Amino acid sequence: MTSTSLLRQLANVCNLLTNRKVPQWEGLCKKINLTMKEFVELEKSDSKKEENVCGEECSRWMYFDYKYMNEWFSDHQSLLNAVSWKNFGFPEREGSVSTIWIGNDGAHTPCHLDTYGCNLVAQVYGRKQWILFPPERTSSLLPTRTPYEESSIYSNLNFYSPDPNMADELQEACVVTLKPGDVLFVPHHWWHYVENVGTAVSVNSWIPLPSDDESRLEEALVRFFVSQVCKDLPEHKLHQLLNPNEADLVDHPLSITAQQIEICVDECQQNRTSVREMDPGVGDQDDDTNVKKRPRLAGQSDVYDCGQTLASSNLTQEEVLNKFKDVISVVPKYSASEFRSLLIEKQKSFSAQAVEDVLSEGATDVDSNRLQHIINAFCHPEVISKIKDKILIQE
């Protein structure tokens, strides 16, 4: 890793490590340049402790996150080759299509779901806690598209310094802490909050799925709407509505975002045509039923059906788990009382600090709040899905 390597750190460290109703978004972070050696030395030194205005100590967290290995380690081919997902049925996937995550204690990703694919995560060093929820819990998790980031739907709930009362609304929480050598499979559209327990390193790869083409159309529609809402807004409002990696969204001309929609529609139509050719009976169904069918993509080696291997082996999920019980286990599901206890323990880390619901830097004005509500109403997953279906029916 070179001297220009970026590690993400929270800005206004002392104030941010307080109880807040909303997550600690990336827009409230600052970027610093560190080599890997400097990061390790910083972690070992007492300088990672800082005093806030109240004279209390608090820790900052840093995250070198979501970095594609082929971009950062292009001159280390042996490192890219060392990462292989062959043992999980994907022999062609290696470091060149994987991402790396390096952070210290408390480094975390706000609760979200990935709109594309499914996810394989390998824990390389240290421990990392995962809190997961099935797609059926979407409404309870308060989905939001602000700050906007393509392919990520965030939850407005803060799991870093949580309110234990969230346990009353949230059911079916699955919780696991990965150790070195563990690999976690995250199913399509499962919500997840991820936090380092001490310094940790992990590597993951997103596995493309047949349903991704329709998901891309939904994301293109969201991008089209958000880009137009954000046109001509002052910078401080854009900072509140867009994730930092989407700061250039307003520079894209309308024709480009509209073209993305057209390309996605064409892909979906081509795939549905292929489905009808392979299964003529599909075309005899009414349009509403057709729209809800996920296309089966043929002739694409990098698109997978996660149930294909299981189905071809004629084994049920229970039989697979029993056959490979020494190497595969199911992430435990917490009861409401167990989940509440977990949230209480997480909250204790902040009990001695002042409670701030909104930081001055992260505060949103009335106009920005209104824009957030408009974006979330139009871009709610259920709304966008219906718009997508309507477009495909008309085509």
KABELWO-V536448 format. One record per backbone hydrogen bond with DSSP energy under -1.0 kcal/mol. NH is the residue of the N-H (numbers start at 1). CO is the residue of the C=O. E is the energy in kcal/mol with one decimal. If there is no record, write none. Layout:
nh:NH co:CO e:E
nh:NH co:CO e:E
//
This chain:
nh:5 co:2 e:-1.7
nh:7 co:32 e:-1.7
nh:8 co:63 e:-3.6
nh:9 co:30 e:-2.0
nh:10 co:61 e:-1.2
nh:11 co:28 e:-1.8
nh:16 co:12 e:-2.2
nh:17 co:13 e:-1.4
nh:18 co:16 e:-2.0
nh:25 co:23 e:-1.2
nh:28 co:25 e:-1.7
nh:29 co:26 e:-2.0
nh:30 co:9 e:-2.9
nh:32 co:7 e:-1.3
nh:34 co:5 e:-1.9
nh:39 co:35 e:-2.3
nh:40 co:36 e:-2.3
nh:41 co:37 e:-2.4
nh:42 co:38 e:-2.4
nh:43 co:39 e:-2.0
nh:44 co:40 e:-1.6
nh:45 co:41 e:-1.4
nh:49 co:46 e:-1.8
nh:50 co:58 e:-1.6
nh:52 co:56 e:-2.2
nh:55 co:52 e:-2.3
nh:58 co:50 e:-1.7
nh:63 co:8 e:-3.5
nh:64 co:102 e:-3.6
nh:67 co:100 e:-1.7
nh:69 co:98 e:-2.3
nh:71 co:68 e:-1.3
nh:72 co:68 e:-1.4
nh:73 co:69 e:-2.7
nh:76 co:73 e:-2.0
nh:80 co:76 e:-1.6
nh:81 co:77 e:-2.6
nh:82 co:78 e:-1.1
nh:85 co:93 e:-2.1
nh:88 co:85 e:-1.5
nh:89 co:86 e:-2.1
nh:90 co:85 e:-1.7
nh:93 co:90 e:-1.6
nh:95 co:80 e:-2.1
nh:97 co:94 e:-1.7
nh:98 co:95 e:-1.7
nh:99 co:204 e:-2.5
nh:100 co:67 e:-2.5
nh:101 co:202 e:-2.5
nh:102 co:64 e:-2.4
nh:103 co:200 e:-2.1
nh:104 co:62 e:-1.7
nh:106 co:196 e:-1.9
nh:107 co:104 e:-2.0
nh:109 co:194 e:-2.3
nh:112 co:192 e:-1.6
nh:113 co:153 e:-2.0
nh:115 co:151 e:-2.2
nh:118 co:207 e:-1.8
nh:119 co:186 e:-2.3
nh:120 co:205 e:-2.0
nh:121 co:184 e:-2.5
nh:122 co:203 e:-3.5
nh:123 co:182 e:-2.8
nh:124 co:201 e:-2.1
nh:125 co:201 e:-2.2
nh:128 co:178 e:-1.4
nh:129 co:195 e:-3.1
nh:130 co:176 e:-3.4
nh:131 co:193 e:-2.5
nh:132 co:174 e:-3.3
nh:133 co:191 e:-1.9
nh:137 co:134 e:-2.1
nh:138 co:135 e:-1.8
nh:141 co:137 e:-1.3
nh:142 co:139 e:-1.4
nh:144 co:154 e:-2.8
nh:148 co:241 e:-2.9
nh:152 co:149 e:-2.1
nh:153 co:113 e:-2.3
nh:154 co:144 e:-1.5
nh:155 co:111 e:-2.7
nh:156 co:142 e:-1.8
nh:166 co:163 e:-2.5
nh:167 co:164 e:-1.8
nh:168 co:165 e:-1.6
nh:169 co:166 e:-1.1
nh:170 co:166 e:-1.9
nh:174 co:132 e:-2.9
nh:175 co:332 e:-1.7
nh:176 co:130 e:-2.2
nh:178 co:128 e:-2.9
nh:181 co:123 e:-2.8
nh:182 co:179 e:-2.7
nh:184 co:121 e:-2.8
nh:186 co:119 e:-3.1
nh:190 co:187 e:-1.7
nh:191 co:133 e:-2.0
nh:192 co:112 e:-2.3
nh:193 co:131 e:-2.5
nh:194 co:109 e:-1.3
nh:195 co:129 e:-2.3
nh:196 co:107 e:-2.9
nh:197 co:127 e:-2.5
nh:200 co:103 e:-2.6
nh:201 co:125 e:-2.4
nh:202 co:101 e:-2.2
nh:203 co:122 e:-2.4
nh:204 co:99 e:-2.3
nh:205 co:120 e:-2.1
nh:207 co:118 e:-2.9
nh:212 co:209 e:-1.8
nh:215 co:211 e:-1.7
nh:216 co:212 e:-2.7
nh:217 co:213 e:-1.5
nh:218 co:214 e:-2.0
nh:219 co:215 e:-2.4
nh:220 co:216 e:-2.4
nh:221 co:217 e:-2.0
nh:222 co:218 e:-2.0
nh:223 co:219 e:-2.7
nh:224 co:220 e:-2.2
nh:225 co:221 e:-2.0
nh:226 co:222 e:-2.9
nh:227 co:223 e:-2.4
nh:228 co:224 e:-1.4
nh:229 co:225 e:-2.1
nh:230 co:226 e:-2.1
nh:233 co:230 e:-1.9
nh:238 co:234 e:-1.9
nh:239 co:235 e:-2.3
nh:241 co:237 e:-1.3
nh:242 co:238 e:-2.6
nh:243 co:148 e:-2.5
nh:246 co:243 e:-2.7
nh:247 co:244 e:-1.5
nh:249 co:246 e:-2.0
nh:251 co:248 e:-1.5
nh:252 co:249 e:-1.5
nh:256 co:253 e:-1.1
nh:257 co:253 e:-1.4
nh:258 co:254 e:-2.4
nh:259 co:255 e:-1.9
nh:260 co:256 e:-1.8
nh:261 co:257 e:-1.3
nh:262 co:258 e:-1.9
nh:263 co:259 e:-2.5
nh:264 co:260 e:-2.1
nh:265 co:261 e:-2.5
nh:266 co:262 e:-2.4
nh:267 co:263 e:-2.1
nh:268 co:264 e:-2.3
nh:269 co:265 e:-2.5
nh:270 co:266 e:-2.5
nh:271 co:267 e:-2.2
nh:272 co:268 e:-2.2
nh:273 co:269 e:-2.1
nh:274 co:270 e:-2.0
nh:275 co:271 e:-1.9
nh:276 co:272 e:-2.1
nh:277 co:273 e:-2.1
nh:278 co:274 e:-2.0
nh:279 co:275 e:-2.2
nh:282 co:279 e:-2.3
nh:284 co:281 e:-1.0
nh:285 co:282 e:-1.5
nh:290 co:286 e:-2.0
nh:291 co:287 e:-2.5
nh:292 co:288 e:-1.1
nh:293 co:290 e:-1.2
nh:303 co:300 e:-1.4
nh:304 co:208 e:-2.1
nh:308 co:305 e:-2.3
nh:311 co:307 e:-2.7
nh:312 co:308 e:-2.8
nh:313 co:309 e:-1.3
nh:314 co:311 e:-1.4
nh:315 co:310 e:-1.4
nh:320 co:316 e:-2.3
nh:321 co:317 e:-2.5
nh:322 co:318 e:-2.1
nh:323 co:319 e:-2.5
nh:324 co:320 e:-2.3
nh:325 co:322 e:-1.0
nh:327 co:324 e:-1.9
nh:328 co:324 e:-2.5
nh:334 co:173 e:-3.4
nh:339 co:335 e:-2.6
nh:340 co:336 e:-2.2
nh:341 co:337 e:-2.1
nh:342 co:338 e:-1.9
nh:343 co:339 e:-2.3
nh:344 co:340 e:-2.4
nh:345 co:341 e:-2.1
nh:346 co:342 e:-2.0
nh:347 co:343 e:-2.3
nh:348 co:344 e:-1.7
nh:350 co:347 e:-2.3
nh:351 co:348 e:-1.0
nh:353 co:350 e:-1.7
nh:356 co:19 e:-1.2
nh:363 co:359 e:-1.3
nh:369 co:365 e:-2.4
nh:370 co:366 e:-2.2
nh:371 co:367 e:-2.3
nh:372 co:368 e:-2.5
nh:373 co:369 e:-2.2
nh:374 co:370 e:-2.2
nh:375 co:371 e:-2.8
nh:376 co:372 e:-2.6
nh:377 co:373 e:-1.9
nh:378 co:374 e:-2.5
nh:379 co:375 e:-2.5
nh:384 co:380 e:-2.7
nh:385 co:381 e:-1.8
nh:386 co:382 e:-1.5
nh:387 co:383 e:-2.2
nh:388 co:384 e:-2.7
nh:389 co:385 e:-2.3
nh:390 co:386 e:-2.3
nh:391 co:387 e:-2.4
nh:392 co:388 e:-2.4
nh:393 co:389 e:-2.1
nh:394 co:390 e:-2.0
nh:395 co:391 e:-1.7
//
